[in-house]
């Protein structure tokens, strides 16, 4: 990250030639339509990223601080609304980071990423999503692994279920057939 007195030239839709300077407060609009107010905490020129303390008003601090890391090329508009002397002076403002909240958000994001099959059909993803509502299921390459030992391989029909005990295997086959029926997918061939 750049030192505290560094600046960052606007990229993408910014266009007015202004600079993002640590300590300045901006009203920001992203190309995705998201809008927020924040103080610039840091800028990194290599990936062209700006870190904002969100919702901040110069000279004031809430009991919790939210940070937002933004690729500067996605900023379509940034209006300067103020400047504070030291945005990182946490001792006087008694700000803190909710580490447990950050860890929880990270765990949710990881679960979401892991629930997306890579190189699988839309039908396979629908089946996975339906099964994951009631069963512990994960992707292992293009196979669905349920309860760590039952595997469903492409084309994701009941005859593609392998592994596990006979009872577990039969139960997964029954659940899979019910899911395929609810999703109105073609029956086993």
Protein Blocks (a to p, Z undefined) as FASTA:
>chain_A
ZZfkbccddehjlonopacdehiacddddfkopacddddfbdcfklopadddehiaehia
cfbdcdddddfklpmbdcdfbdcfblmlmklnopacdfklmmmmmmmmmmmmmmpcghia
fklmmmmmmmmmmpccddehjacceehlaccddehiaklgggjjfklmmmmmmmmmmmmm
mnopacdZZ
